[in-house]
Amino acid sequence: MNRDYRFVDANNATLALLGYTRDELFKRHLPDILAKHELPRLQHVLPAIMAGTPNQDEWTHVRSDGSELVVEVSVHKLDNGQFFCILHDLTERKKNEQLIKDSEARYKLLFTANPVPMWVYDINTLAFIAVNNAAIKQYGYTNEEFIGMKISAIRPKEDLPRLQENIKKVASQTDQYSQTGVWQHVKKDGSLIWVDITGHTLTFEGCESEIILAQDVTARIEAEQQLQIGAKVFEFSHEGLIVTDANTLILSVNRAYTAMTGYSAKELIGNTPTLAKSKVQGERFYKSMWASINRKHYWQGEIWNQRKDGEIYPVWLSITAVIDSADKISNYMASFTDITQSKKAEETIHNLAFYDALTGLSNRQLLRERLKQLVSRDPEHRHQGAILHIDLDNFNSLNDTKGYEVGNQLLIEVAKRIRSCTYPNDTVARLGSDEFIVMLDLLNMEQEQATREVEKIAERIHNAIKQPFDLGGSEYHGTSCIGINLFRNDKTSIEEILRKADAAMFQAKKSGRNKIHFFDAQMQAALEQRVMLESMLHNAIPDQFVLHYQMQVDNTGKIFGAEALIRWQHPEQGLISPAVFIPLAEETGLILPIGRWVLETACKQLKAWESHLKTKHLLLAVNVSAKQFHQPDFVEQVLEVLDYTGANPNRLKLELTESLLVENVDTVIEKMTLLKAKGVNFSLDDFGTGFSSLSYLKRLPIDQLKIDQSFVRDILSDPNDASIVRTIITLGKSLGLSVIAEGVETEEQRKFLITNGCHNYQGYLFSRPVPVSEFEHLVLQQSETKPTRKSRVFLEHL
């Protein structure tokens, strides 16, 4: 009910009680449904209600058919100025009261069989004199037990002072006295119930007595309490909340929604939510949204709304349809969360992760994403592409003689000139230092035409870089070497495409400065070495592999876990770097049996550590490749290994890369959730280097973000890397995730991380990856030495 005493919402029970339809009731004001004799009393009561004083009283109402009924009404004023009313039909209670007043002689007939619990007690002794069957059933005592009890036995101890005061009041009355009220009673089994009491004094069997009707209203009281709590939650929720009718007309809004939109409650109520709608999403979007709501009775997603001042902002919207007893939609409830800050953080991370801070060009990660898109096109329509790997000649000499500021100025100018030599759809990236990449999409060009086009663009870049540069008033003449690799969208991997361009660039360097070189057959011979490596890799599984363990420590230096890292010990060629064979394993599919072996070996080690007091606490992180994770039976494989080895899943942490989130996100979340339910932990590895969306990230059941070592390496000298690290730490805290930094090699890096709130580390500052025996030795040695922030005695043994 609003300030004008017009009804704005009502539940089905109210409509049934008064006999009105929803539309009929909403057209009426409070005086319209009260009996005429109540109107003078209403004028006396309204000022107190308007002032916020809760009111509970009996009022005679008029039904839609003209009949009258007495209703107990509880009125509460809400913070938004509206009134919340609870109606209780007193028809039955009034009938019972009248029965008692009619004749004490009819007591025997009415008392025993009355469905309302009743009893009579002696006002002076408080002892029960008589109870009816309904009371026996309600309280659980036998008739004999009741007669031997006092009424204080069915009251909670904390309620006894109120009982004593009430008895004094009853006993002091000289005339017949009636009382009503809601009390809490105790049943025989100790459970509490709420009862609506109606009492009348009388002389019963020669005693001054009171007869009590005690209707159980526990369900009603609890419902009222829940409604009051719900009203408070609605009003003070930090999320914007609205309730509409079935026609989407707004019935109620909370403070958060008015603050979010800039509209007052008065402006919103009676309007539809489209008042705050922007034009970012088209009609097609909203048709799809409402189709989902009508089908599932629920929808959630991201939309863009418009504030009263015209500002357009993003919100996370959840809409639920309320279904009535007739299985029809009676209302809609919607919650709005302003995600402006999350969007800004997401944009910041995206820009920092995908663009070079110095030149504004794409960085290595974005280059790889776009190259992946190009090579993923339909192989039946073969597209020609080219990679130009550009390296400046004698750039280090310029840095050494003129300083980094001048060097950076040159890089900015070179970036502009390269960009001016290419087409808008071409990708220009800076890999780092003085290395640039240009990716050309040559569409359906034949080999000869493509070669001519690429050569023309390379010469254009070549000549542009040869033109003099004005660097702070000094003229600088520079040259460059360009390596070119032409490719098609066939089975060629991204790594191989870039590797050939890199090889061509080094060949140009070897030929002297200021050269352009296409990848040729001689370089192909070097790549054939890769084929031999693949053959060796097939024979290596699993006998030539071993796991090394790199410790993970907290800010006190305590070892709390390790990352399991695979090593290939070849019998003839010695130790082969994972950087060489892991990409090859990914390309060939050998990563699947290798990944299974790593998981089994790591879980066996976890089980072995469980039996020792000083190692049973260790967490073990295991890397999982995207190809391995996307196997349909990946969850079953992990659970099978855990069951087979007996390892504790709570000590296992699977490290996933951001590349997993590029596709099939819902499937990824489902698999993670299944494993998470079994106790397996998750860490998002190399965080900040991939394409994480915050809308996905907050849905992932991860425990930890891992800052990539590429950001940690230059954290003290590169403001861009420092900014990325701070952002990741802040993001982790906001999502309730732990954060660990890898590649920590200096004390200064560790101090920077501590200062900015990162308290878990991994890197050469603490230990290189070492065989299990050496790792266990470090753990056992540390357990005998109290760790501190500065003590790292275990480093002496590396």
N, C-alpha and C positions, 0 to 999 in steps of 0.2 A: 504494500500500500504506500503511495507517495504522499507528499506533504498536503496535497489537495484531497486526501482521503479517497483517492481513486485506486482501484485494485489494478496492479500491474502483473501479478503472477499468482497462481494458485495450483495446488496439487489436485490429483484426481479425487482424493478423499473429501476435500473441501467442496468440490463441485457436486459430489454425490450427496453430501450432507445437506447442502442448501438447495439442490435441485436445479442449479443453473448450468448452462453450457459455459465454456471458457469465454466466448465472445460476449455472451449476455452479462456475465459477471464483470468483465473488464469495462463495460459501458456504465457501470454503477459506482456510486460513492458509498461510503460507510453508512450514512443516515438512510440510504435507500433500502437497506436490508435489515434495519432495526425496527422493532415494534414502536408505535407512536409514543407509548407511555415511557419509553427509554430515552427519548430525545432530550428532555430537560436534564436528566442525569448526565447525559453525554457532554453537555456544555460545561459541567463542573469538572469532569474528569480530564477533558482534552488538554488544558494548560499543563498539567503535571506530566502527561505523556509527551507533549511537545518538548518539554524541558529535559526529557531523557529518563524520567523515572519509570521503571518497569511496572506494569499494571496487570493484575490478574483478578478477574471478577466474573460474575454471572450476568449474561445479557440475553434478553429475549429477541430472537431473530425471526424474520419472516422468510419462509421458503418461496420459491418461484410460484407454487400453487396457492399461496396466500396463507397456508397453515403456519402456526407459530411453534417454535421450539426454544428451549432454554439451553444455552451453550456457555461453557466456561471458556473465557478468552484470555490468553496470555499475550501481552503486547510488549515488544522490545524495540527500541529505536536503534537503527543501524548508523554507522559512522557516515554513510552517504546521505543521511537525512530521511531515508525511507523507513517504513515500519514493518517489522516481522511479527506475524500473528500466528498463534497456535490455537486451534479450536477443538474443544472436547465436548461431545454430545452428552448432556446431563439428563437426557430423557429417562433413561433407566434408573439413574440415581434418584431423580425426583419422584419417580413412581414408588420406589422403595421407601423413600422418606415419608411419602403420603400414607403408605400402608402402615408404617409404624405409628403415625399420628392418629389414624382412624380409630383404632381400638386395641387396647392392650389385651382384651379378651380373645382377640383373634391371633395372638402371638404364637400359641402352640402350633396352629395350622401353618402360619407363614414362616416361622423361624426355622424349624428343622429342615424343611425341604427347599428353603430359599437357595437359589444358585449363587447368591452373593455370600461370601464368608461373613458370619455374624457371631458375636458373643456378648454375654452380659457379665459385668464384673462389679464387685462391691467397692464403692467409692472410698470407704474407710479402710478396708484391709487390702485393697487392690487384687484380691483373689478372684479367679474366674468362678462364676456361678453356673454358667451354661454356655455351650458352644454348639454350633450347628455342623452338619456333615460337610458343608463346603469349607468351613474353617479347618476342620480336621484334615481334609484332603490338602488344603493349601499349605498348612504349616507342618504336617507330618506327625503330629502328636495324636495319641489316642484320646478319647473322651476322658478316660480316667486320669491320664497324665495332665491334661488341661486343668481338670478340677483341682488337682493338687498343686497348681502353679499360680504365681502372680503375673500380672501383665508385664512387669519389668523383665520377665524372663524372655520375652520375645522382642525386646528392644536392645539395640547395640549399647555397649557401656557408655560410649561418648554421648549418647542421646538421653541418658537418665536424668541429667539436670533439667532438660527441657520437659521431660515427662513429669517431674515433680512440680514444676511450675504450672503445667496444664492441669494436674489433679487438684492443686490448690484453687485454681480458677473455677473448676467444675464444682468443687465442694462448697465454695463460697456463695453459689447462686441459690436464692430462696425459691424462685419459680423454676418451672421446667426450662431446661437449657439445651440448646443445640450447638454442635460444633462441627466444623469440617477442616480438612487439611491433609497434606501428604506427608507420610512418615515412612521411615525405613524400619523394617522389621527383620528379625532373625528366625529362620526356619530351624527345625530340629537338626537338620544335617549341617547347620552352620552357614548356609548360603543366605545372602541378603536379598530382600525384595523391597520394592517400593509399593506402598498401599495408599489408596485414597480413602481417608477415614471420614465417615459421617456418624456422629454420636448424639444420642438424646438421653437426658436424665429421666429416670422413672423409679417408682417403688416396685421392687420385684421380690416376691416372697418375703415381704416385710423388711427388705434392706434398701437403703439408699444406693441406687445402682445407676449404671449407664450402659445402654445397649449400643454396640458398635457394629457398623457395616464396614468391612475392610476389603475393598476391591483391589486386586493386584493390577497395578498400572506400571509395572517395571518396564515393559516394552515401550510404553508411551514416554516415560521419563527418559529412558535411554535414547529414544529417537529424538526427543526435544534437545537433549544434551548434544547429540551428534549434529543436529541442525544448527545449534548455536555455535558449536566448534567450527562447523563447515562455513557458517556465515563469517566468522572471524578469519578463518583461513582464506576465504575468498577475498575479503576486503584487504588483508594485509600481505597477501602473496606478492613476491617480487616479480612474478610473471604477470603480464597483462591478461585479465580474464574478462570474458563477456558471456552472457546468456541471452539467447534469442528465442523467439517463439518458432513455430513450425514454418512461418513465412519469412524467417530471418530478420524480423524486427527486433531490435535490441531491447531487452527487458531490464537488464542490470549490467553494470560495469564496475570494476574495482579501481582503486586509486592508481595502481601501477599502469593501467591501460590509459587513463586520462592523462597521466604524466607523460607516457610514451607518445601519445598522439597529439597532445596539445589541445584536444577538445574537452569541454566540460561534460559531466555526466548528463546535464540537462540537454546539451546539444546532441549527445549520442543516443539517449533513450528515445525510442520511437522511430529512429532511423535504422538503416541497414548498415552492416560493416563496410559496404562499398564507399561510405563517406571517407574512409581512410585508405582507399584503394589507389594504387598508382597505375600507370599505363605501361609498366615495364613488361608484365606478362600479358599476352593477348587473350582473346576470348577462347581460343583453342585450349589454352592452359586451364582456364577456369572450368570449361566444359568437362575436361578430363578429371579435374579435381572433384567436381560434384558428382560425376558418374561413379567415382570411387566411393564417395561418402554414401550415395544412395545404395550402392552394392554391398559395401563392407561396414557401413555406419561409422567409418573412421577414416581420417586422412591426416598425414603429417608431411611437412616438407618446408622448403625454403621459398619465401616469396618476398617481393619488394612492396612496401607500403609507403604512404605519403603522409607526413605530419601536417598539421593545420597551417604551419608557416611555409609549406611547399617543399620541405626537405624530403627527399626520397631515401629510405633506409631499409636494410634487410632485416627480416624477422624469421624465426623458426616457428611455424604455425602448426598447432595440433587441433583438429576439430573432431568432436564426438557427437553423434546423434543420440538423443535420449528417446528410448522407446517406451510407450505407455502400455497399460494393461490390454489395450485393444491391438497391440502389436503395430501401432502407428507411431511415426515420429512426432513427438510433442514439443521438443526443444532441441536447440543445438548449444553445445558448450565449446568455447574456443579459448586456447591459451596462446599468448604471443610472447616470444623472447627476443628482445632486441640483440642482434648478433653483429652490430656495427663494428665493435672492437675486435671480435673474432675475425671478421672479414679483413680488417686492416692488418691484423697480425698475419693472416694467411697470405695477403698480398705482399707484405714485407718479406716473408719467408720465401715466397715464390720468386720475387725479384732478386733477393740475395742469392738464392740457390740456382737461378737459371740465367742470370745476366752478369756480365763482368762489370764490377763497380767503377773501374777506371774509364773504360771506353764506351760502356753502354751496349756493347755487342753481346751476342749470345755467348754463353760459356760452354764448356765441354759437355755438360750434361744435356743442355738443350739441343746442342748439335747432334748428340747421339739419338735423342728422341725424334728429331726431324729426319735423320738419316734412316732410323728404323721405320718411320712411316713410308719413306720413299721405297725402300727395298721390300716392304710388305705388300706392295700393290700386286694386283692379280698377275701372276707370272705368265698367263696366256697372252697378256698385252705387255710385251717386254719394253720397259722404259730405260732410256740411257741416262746415266748420271755421271757426275765428275766431282772429284775432290781435289782442290788446290791447296797444298800445304805450303804456306809462305813463312819464310824465316829471314829476318833482317840481318844483313852483313855487318859485322863489327859493332853490334849494339852494346856488348859488354864494355868495349873500349870507351864508348860515349858515356856510359854510366860511371866508369872509373875516373874519367877526366872531368866531366861536367857535373856529375852528381845525379841522384835519382830523380830529382824534380825535373831536370831537363830531359832525362830519359823518358819519364812519364809523359811529358809534353809531346815528345816525338811519337810515342805510341798512340796518343789521342789523335794526332794529326794523320798518322798512317791509317788508323781505323777509318777516319773520315774519307780518305782518298780511296781505300779499298771499297768502301760502301758505295762511293760515287761511280765506281767502274762496273758495278753489278746491277742486276735487275731487282725490282722490289721483291719478287718471290724467292730470290736466292738467299741462302743463309750465310751470314758472315759471322764468324766466331773467333774469339781470342782464347787460345789454350792456356796461356800463361807466358810471362816474360815477353819475348819478342816473336812468338809463334802465333800465326793466324791461319784459319781454315776458311775456305769458301766452298760451299756445297751448291752445285748447279744441277737443276732439274732440266734435262734436255728433251723431255717428253719422248716423242716418237722418231727422233732423228736417227738416221743410219750412222754407222761407225765413222765413215769419212766426213760426213757433214758435222757430226758431233765433235770430231777431232779439230776441225777447222774453227768451230765456234769456241771451243775451250781455249785453243791457242790464241785466238783473237782477244779473249777476255784476259788471259794470263799476260799477254804483251801489254794490254792496256794498264793492268795493275803494275806490271814491271816498270813501265815508263812513268806512271804517276808517282811511284816511290822515288824514281831517279830525279824528279824535279826538286829544286832547292827548298829547304824548310827554314822558316824563320823561327828560331828558338830563342826567345827572349832577346831579340836584337842581333843575334848571331846567325849567320847563314850556315846551314848544315847540308851536306850532300850525302845521300844514302843510297844503298843498293839492296837488292834482295835476291834470294834464291827461292824458286818455286818448284815443288814436286807435284806432278799431276798423275792421278789415277782415274781412268775411265772404267765404268762398271755398269752392269745391268741388274735389274731387280730379279735375280735368280736366287740360287741357294747361297750366294756369297755372304759371309757374315760381316757384321759391322766392323768387327775387329780387323778382319782381313782387308777390308776396303781402306780403313785408316792406316793400317800397317804398310800397305803398298804405296800410299801417298807419302808416308813418312820415309820409306826407303827411297823413293824417287827424289825427295827433297835432299836427303843426305848424299845421294849420287850427284845432285847439282852442286852441293857444297864441295864435294871432292874435286869437281871439275873446275873449281875456281869461283870467285864472286860473280854476282850479277848473271845467274844462269837460270834457265828453265829446263826441266827434265821430265819426260814421260816415263812411267813405270815400264820396264822392258823385260825381255826374256832372261837376261842375266840375273835380275833380281828374283825372277821366278824360281831360279835354281835354289836360292836361299830359302824360299818358302817351301821347297820340296823337303827340306829338313823337317818341316812340320809333319809331313806324312809319316816319316820315320818315327817321330816322337809319338804319334798316335798309335803306331804299331807297338811300340815299347809300352805305352800306357795300358793297352789291352792285356799284356803279359804281366803287368805289375800288380793287378788286383788279385788277392789282397796282400800277398806275402811281402811285397816291397814297401808297403806303407806302414807308417808309425805315427802315433799321436804325440805331439809336444803340448805342453801346458803353460800358458802365460797367466800369471797371477793377476787377480783383480783385488784391489785394496780400497779401504775407506780412508777418510781424512786423518785417521790416527796411524795409518800404515798397516792396520790389521788385514791379513789375508782372509777374505770371506768367500773366495771362489776362484775360478779360473776359466779361461776360454780354451777349448780343445782345438788345436790347429794341426792339420794334416801335413806330413812331410813324406817325400818320396826319396827313399834311399836306394838308388839304382846300383846294382852290383858292379857295373863298369864305369858309369859316368858320375857316380857319387850322388851328392844331395842335389835334387832338381827343385827349383823354386816353385811354390804353389802358383806364383804369378804366371809361370810358363804353362803348367799343365792343367790348372783349374779351368781357364777359359776354353782350352781344347776339350776338356771333359764335358763342359757345358754344351759345346757345339756338337759333339759326337754322341751325346746321350750317356756316356760312361759315368756322368755325375750321379746317375741313379744308383748303380751298385756301389760306387765309392761313398755316396752319402749314407747308404744303408750300413756299410761297414763302419763308418765314423760313428753313427748313432749307436750301434751295438757295442763297439769298443768303449765309447764314453760311458754308456750305461753299466757295463761290466765294471768299469773303474769306480763309478759312483757306488755300486754295491760293495766293492772291496773297501772303499773308504768308510762305509757305514759301520764296519766292525771295529773301527779304531776311534777312541774317544777324541783324539786330537784332529781327526779329519772328517768326522761324521757330519760336521756343520757345513761343509763346503758345498757351494753351488757350482754346477758345471754348465757352461754355455757351449752350445753346439750350433754351428752354422747350418742353415737349411737353404738350399738354392731354390729359386722360383720354379724351376722345372721339377724338382723333387716335390715341392709342396703341392704343385698342381696335379700330381698323380691322383687319380680318383680314389685310390685306397690308402692315401697318405696317413689318415687318422688311424686306420686299422694297423698299418705298419708300425707306427709309433707305439700304440698300445700293445701290440704283439711283442715288440722288443722289450718294453717295460715289464711285461708279464714274464717273458722268457728269462730276462736277466735278474728280475726281482728288485730292480732299482726303485728308489723312492721318487715318484714323479714330482714331488715338491722340491727336490734338489736339482731338477733338470730345467734348464732354460734354453729355449729354442730361439736363435737369433735369425730374424727374417729381414730381408732388404726391402726398401721402399718400392722396388720394381714389382713386387707382388701386388701392389695396389693399383696398378695400371689397368687391369682388367679383372672381371669376375669378382668384384669386391664382396658381394653378398656371399659367394661361395667361400671366399677367404675367411670372412667373419664366422661363418657357420663351422668351418673346420677348427678355427682357433677356439671357438666357444666350447666345442665338444672336448677338446684336449684340456682346456682351462678347467672344465668341470671335473676332470680327473686329477687336477693339481699341477699340471704342467705350466711353467712360467714362460712369458714371451718378452723378448727385447726387440725393438725396431732398430736394426743395425744401420750404420752409415747414414744416420738421420740428417736431413738437410741437403743431401746430394741428389735426391730423387724427386718424385712428383706427388708428395703427400698433400691431400686436401684435408683441411681441418674437419669438414663435415664427415669424412670417412674416419679420420684419426680418432675422434671422440667415440666412435662406435666400436673401435677395435678393442678386444679384451687384452690389451698389452699391460705389462708391468713396468717397462723401462724404455727410455729413449737412449740411444748410444750416439754420442757426438762423433762424427767421422774424423779420423786423424788428419785429413786434408785441411780441416778448419783449425785443428789444434796446432798444427805444425807452425803456422805463421801468426798465431794468435796475438803475439806481442808486437809484431811489425806491420800487420795488415789490418787496418780498421774494419775492413769489410768482413774478414774472418771473425774478428772480435765481436762485431755486431751480431753475426749469425749465431755465435756460441751463446751470447747473452739471451738472444731471442729464444733459442731452443731450451735453455735452462728455465726461463720464465714460463714458456709454454708447458714444459713438463710439470712445473709446480702447479700451474692452473688446472691441469688435468689430473693431478694427484699421482703422477708417475715419478719413479726415481730416474735419475739421469747419471750416466757414466760416460766419461771421456776416454777415448782410446788414443794411442800415439803420444802419450805424455812422456817427454824425454828430458825435461829440465825442471829444476826446482821452481824457476820463475813461472813456467806454464802452470804448475800445480798451484802456486800461490794465486795466480790470476783466477783459476777455476774455483778455488775455495772462496775467494773474495766475492765471486759472482754467484755463489750458492750451489756449486757442483761438488759433491763430496765422495764420489766414487771414481776410481781411475784404473787405467791399464796402460802399460807402456814400458819402454826401456829404462825409464828412471827407476823402476821397481824391479823388473826382471825381463830378460828375453824369454821367448818360448823355450822351454827346457824339457828333457825327458822326464817321465813320471817319477823316477827315483830321485832325481835332483829336485823336482818340485816338492815332493813329500819331505825331503830333507829340509828345505826352506821353511815349510809349514811347521815341522816339528821343532826346528831351531827357534822359530819365532814364538812358539808356545811356551818356550822356556825363558823368553825375554819379554818384558812388559813393553808393548808398542807405544810409541809417542808420535807426535807430529813430525819430529825431526829425526827420529832414530830409524834407520833402515840398515840394520846390520847384515841383512841377508844380501845386500848388494855386493858385499865383499866376496861372495862365493860364485858370482856370475862369470 
